């Protein structure tokens, strides 16, 4: 598996109490994308101004396919900022 971890913050400075509140405002951020992601998880960042997302893919090529898809890539979503991703093969 290929694991990608990154933080996402809201551009407007909003603070959220739960990941459910984040999802209501910004969607699941790839965590339930069955076309590409094998496993996804989300945790609230301390202070509530964003989330940490962990996505697991079958392999690195599946990850590359996901981020290249303009319909599913997070980079095009308005109102959020993506932090640098860390990757690891597990």
C-alpha positions, 0 to 999 in steps of 0.5 A: 500500500501507498499512504499519503498524509496531509493537513487541510485548513479552511481559508476563512479561519473557521474552527470546527468542533468535530470532523463531522462538522468539517465534512459538512462544510468541506466534504470528505476530502477524499476519504471515501473515494472508492474509485481510487482510495483503499482506506481513508481517515480524518482527524481534527487538528488541535485547535479545530482549524483543519483536519489531517487526512490519511489516504491509503492507495493500492500503490503509488500509481493509483495515487498519481491517477487520483491526483491527476483527475481534475474531477476528484483532485482536492487541489481544485477545491475552493476555500481550503489550503492543502499542506505538504503531503508526506508519503510512505510505502507500507 
